Structure formats: C-alpha cells, structure tokens
Amino acid sequence: MIPLAFVIAVALATLVVLVVAAVSLARQTKRVVGSIAAFQEELEPILREIQRDADQASRRLARLQEERLASEEGVPARDRRVVPVDPDAPTLPG
C-alpha cells in the first residue's frame, strides 16, 4: 500500500503546479487584454476615417443619382440611359 505521506506530498505538489499554472494563465490573459485594448485604440482613428469616407461616398452617390434623375425628367422611360453598376469597379476619389 502507498504511504499516506507520499499521497499528501503528490497532492500538494500537484496543487502547487496548478496554482502556478493558474497564475501564469491570469498574467497571460491580462497581457492579451492589454494588447487588444491598445490595438483598438490604434485602429479607432482609421475606422473613423473609413466611416467618414464611406459616408461621403454615399452622399455623393445619392447626389449623382438625384442629378441624373433630374436631368432625365421629361425623357420617356424607353429613351432613358440605364447604366449598370459594377460593385467591383474602381471608384474615383472625391
């Protein structure tokens, strides 16, 4: 039979290893959370700029569509020019 002292020693050693692993995991988790927060802070201005550019493009598209419709008023539907939109086509700046 295994001596009780040996079982207690193995149990304590296992407990120490588990505590060390848990502390290490907590530290690594804290580092990852800090890195994610720093990454988000760096990315936020870029995302705001992209959103601003997308809003400007949306307003410009709406204005161009309104201008096209206004220029085609009075033109019979069968004579109106239909231009398909290619979503993969490059866009012009500004």
C-alpha positions, 0 to 999 in steps of 0.5 A: 500500500502507498504511504499516506505521506507520499499521497499528501506530498503528490497532492500538494505538489500537484496543487502547487503546479496548478496554482502556478499554472493558474497564475501564469494563465491570469498574467497571460490573459491580462497581457492579451487584454492589454494588447487588444485594448491598445490595438483598438485604440490604434485602429479607432482613428482609421475606422473613423476615417473609413466611416467618414469616407464611406459616408461621403461616398454615399452622399455623393452617390445619392447626389449623382443619382438625384442629378441624373434623375433630374436631368432625365425628367421629361425623357420617356422611360424607353429613351432613358440611359440605364447604366449598370453598376459594377460593385467591383469597379474602381471608384474615383476619389472625391 
